[in-house]
Amino acid sequence: MTTEDNKLDSESLEKIKKELTEKREQILKDLEEVSTGNRVKFPDYGDKLDENAQEIDEYTTNLATDKVLEESLRDIENALDRIEKGVYGVCKYCHQPIGKKRLLARPVASACVPCKTKLQNG
């Protein structure tokens, strides 16, 4: 593969931007289902012990879901912000271009593979 094949072209960038925007909209819808404002919804099934247990189980699941959705939303908004600022696809650590394959596979990536590998290996 040549360096040109690894370079992010405007068509790929538009594809990524569209995908990120669609994902953001879906996450916002999903967040509405598990939370209101900044609070995770607590389900109300009734006063019986099994209903209370079900409420707690669903609430715990909603808390975890809310956290994952919020983190995903943050990553997507950061990537869209980098696109708007014209710095998308540049590693935040070494300031070198992030490979096209990586960005297509993980559009929210803000680090190149070598830097991410170094970070994960400590």
C-alpha positions in Angstrom: 0.0 0.0 0.0 1.3 3.4 -0.9 1.2 6.5 1.3 -1.6 7.9 -0.9 -3.7 4.8 -0.2 -3.4 5.6 3.5 -4.3 9.3 3.2 -7.8 10.4 4.1 -9.5 11.9 1.0 -12.4 14.3 1.1 -14.9 11.6 0.1 -13.8 9.4 3.0 -14.0 12.4 5.3 -17.5 13.2 4.3 -18.5 9.5 4.7 -17.0 9.5 8.2 -18.7 12.8 9.1 -22.1 11.5 7.9 -21.6 8.3 9.9 -20.6 10.2 13.1 -23.6 12.5 12.8 -26.0 9.6 12.4 -24.4 7.8 15.4 -24.7 11.0 17.4 -28.5 11.2 16.6 -29.0 7.6 17.6 -27.1 8.0 20.8 -29.2 11.0 21.7 -32.4 9.0 21.1 -31.0 6.1 23.2 -30.1 8.5 26.0 -33.7 9.8 26.1 -34.9 6.3 26.7 -32.7 5.8 29.8 -32.5 9.3 31.3 -34.2 12.6 31.8 -32.0 15.6 31.8 -28.9 14.5 33.8 -30.6 11.8 35.7 -31.1 8.2 34.9 -34.7 7.1 35.0 -35.7 4.9 37.9 -38.4 2.4 36.7 -41.6 2.0 38.8 -43.1 -1.5 38.5 -44.8 -1.6 41.9 -44.2 -2.3 45.6 -43.8 -6.1 45.6 -40.4 -7.5 46.4 -39.9 -9.0 42.9 -41.0 -5.7 41.3 -38.5 -3.8 43.5 -35.7 -6.2 42.5 -36.7 -5.8 38.9 -36.6 -2.0 39.3 -33.1 -2.0 40.9 -31.8 -4.4 38.2 -33.1 -2.2 35.4 -31.9 1.0 37.1 -28.4 -0.5 37.4 -28.4 -1.5 33.8 -29.6 2.0 32.8 -26.8 3.6 34.8 -24.2 1.5 32.9 -25.9 2.2 29.6 -26.0 5.9 30.3 -22.3 6.0 31.1 -21.3 4.1 27.9 -23.7 6.3 25.8 -22.3 9.5 27.3 -18.7 8.5 26.7 -19.6 7.5 23.1 -21.4 10.8 22.6 -18.3 12.7 23.9 -16.0 10.9 21.6 -18.2 11.5 18.6 -18.6 15.2 19.4 -14.9 15.5 19.8 -14.3 13.9 16.4 -16.9 16.2 14.7 -15.2 19.2 16.4 -11.8 18.1 15.0 -13.4 17.8 11.5 -14.8 21.3 11.8 -11.5 22.7 12.9 -9.6 20.9 10.1 -7.5 18.8 12.4 -9.3 15.5 12.1 -7.1 12.6 11.3 -4.0 14.0 13.0 -2.6 12.2 16.0 -2.9 14.2 19.2 0.4 12.8 20.5 2.9 12.8 17.6 0.9 15.1 15.3 1.4 12.7 12.4 -1.5 11.6 10.1 -3.7 8.8 11.4 -4.0 6.0 8.8 -7.2 6.0 6.7 -7.9 2.4 7.5 -7.9 3.2 11.3 -10.2 6.2 10.8 -12.6 4.2 8.7 -12.6 1.4 11.3 -12.7 3.7 14.3 -13.9 7.2 13.2 -13.5 8.6 16.8 -9.8 7.7 16.9 -7.6 10.6 18.0 -4.3 8.7 18.1 -2.3 6.8 15.5 -1.7 3.1 16.0 1.9 3.4 17.1 1.0 6.1 19.8 -2.1 4.1 20.9 0.1 1.0 21.2 2.7 2.8 23.3 -0.1 4.1 25.6 -1.6 0.7 26.1 1.7 -0.9 26.8 2.6 1.7 29.4 
